[in-house]
Amino acid sequence: MLRRVEAARGLESKKAVPGVLLQRPALIAQVKDHVVKELPPEAIRDEGLELALFGFIPTKFDYESAEYDLLQDQLAGYYEPADGTMYMANDLGDQEAEATLAHELVHALQDQRWNLGDRSKYRPGDGDRSEAVSALAEGDATSAMFDVMIARAAPGSGKSAVDLPDDVFAEQIRAGMNEGPSAKAPHVMRTSLAAPYIYGTLFVHALRRQGGWTAVNRAWDDAPTTTEQILHVDKWLAHEQPVKVPAPSFATLGPGWKVSDEDSEGELGLRLALEEWTDPKTAAELSAGWGGDRGVLLTNGDRGAFAWRLEYDPGKTKDERTLRAWNAIPKALAKVLGAPKTSDSKFVCFERAERGPFAVARSGADLVLVLGPANTGGASWSSAGDCKLARAWVREIVGGP
C-alpha cells in the first residue's frame, strides 16, 4: 500500500512505516494516551464549557467522554508521528482497511517530508492556525486516498478524486458522520469532526485543478495560516493575513474573573457556529468576509462566561458585511431562543434561564457576542446575569455606547 500511495501522491517515502493491528478498545486507549501527552486536560474542559455556554451541547454534558465515543465510532486507524507507526483496528473489512491504510500512509509521507508531528502540536491561543494545518493534512490525505481507491476500482480509467463534484464529495463526508452511533452526538461535534476533511479536501482539489500535486506541495512549503485561506484559495495565494482583534475585556463582570482560554475561532469556527442557527449555505455567506476575531472564555469559581469579538473585512462600504451578518444573526437566534428581552439598532439580547444572557451587538465593522455569566456548579446550571449586565459588558468591550 505504501508503494501505491507513493505513486498516487507523487512522493517517495524516506523510510518504512511499521504497522500495528489493535483491537478497537486498545486503539482508543492509545489515542487517549496521545491526547493526555499532547493536550492539557483543561483544554478539553474549556472547549466543552464554551460549547455549553453557546447552547450547542447540553449543560452537565460529559463532553470529553462524548468526544471519545464519537471517535470510537469513526476511527479506523491513525498514523502516530511520535514513533512513525501506523496503528489500525483489527476488525475492518477489506475495503475499509485499504482506505484507512491509504489515508494514514499519506500522513506518514507528510510527516517524513514536512514534519507533521511538530506542525500538529497544540499551541495555546493559535487555534485557527492549527485548524488550517489540520485541514491541509486531512484534505491532502483524503484526496490521495480517493485516487488510490479509484485506481483499484477502475484501473486505466484516468479518473481521480478531482473528477468528483465538490458538493457530492462534501455530502458523502457529512453522510458518514450522520449515520450509526455517530448520529447521536450533538450536531456541532459532528460538523467539527467532518470540517477539516471536507474543507481541506476542497482546498486541495482547487490546488490540484490549478497545478496538480506540485501545487499541493507548495501549500505545505508555504502553509495556510488561517481557515479563511483554506476556505478561499485566492486568499492563500494572496497571503491575506487576519486583522489583529483585541481580546475582549471583562472588568464589568466584577472581581474574581480570570481568562481560562483565549483564542481565535477563525472563519471556519464562525461558519460552524452559524450552522447551529441557520442552514449551511447561509452560514457560509454570513461568515465570508471574516477579517479576524478573538474570544475569551472566563471563569470565576463555578461561574462561566464567554465574549467573542469579530471584525469583518470591508465590502462596498466599511461595514457592509457586518450589517449583513447583523441583520441575519439575531433573527436566526430568535428562532432558537424565542423573542429577545431587549433590542435596538445596535444591540439584541436574549435572557436564558440556564445559560445566562446571550447578547449580539454591532460597532462599526465589528460584531460582539457575550454569553453568560452562568452558574455552572451544582445539580443544574442557572443564569448569573441579565441583559442589563450584557449591555454594560458590550460597552466595555467596544469602548463606547
Salt bridges, closest charged atoms under 4 A:
GLU6 OE1 - ARG3 NE 2.79
ASP33 OD2 - LYS37 NZ 3.19
ASP46 OD1 - ARG45 NH2 2.98
GLU80 OE1 - HIS34 ND1 2.81
ASP91 OD1 - ARG24 NH2 2.95
GLU98 OE1 - ARG4 NH2 3.84
GLU98 OE2 - ARG152 NH1 2.93
ASP118 OD1 - ARG123 NH2 3.72
ASP126 OD2 - ARG129 NE 3.60
GLU138 OE1 - HIS103 NE2 2.88
GLU138 OE1 - HIS107 NE2 3.11
ASP140 OD1 - ARG9 NE 2.74
ASP147 OD2 - ARG208 NH2 2.75
ASP166 OD1 - ARG209 NH2 3.22
ASP222 OD2 - HIS239 NE2 2.45
GLU228 OE2 - LYS235 NZ 3.83
GLU240 OE1 - LYS235 NZ 3.29
GLU262 OE2 - ARG294 NE 3.03
GLU267 OE2 - HIS232 NE2 2.80
GLU276 OE2 - HIS187 ND1 2.62
GLU285 OE2 - LYS281 NZ 2.73
ASP344 OD2 - ARG391 NH1 3.16
GLU354 OE1 - ARG355 NH1 3.73
ASP366 OD2 - ARG309 NE 2.70
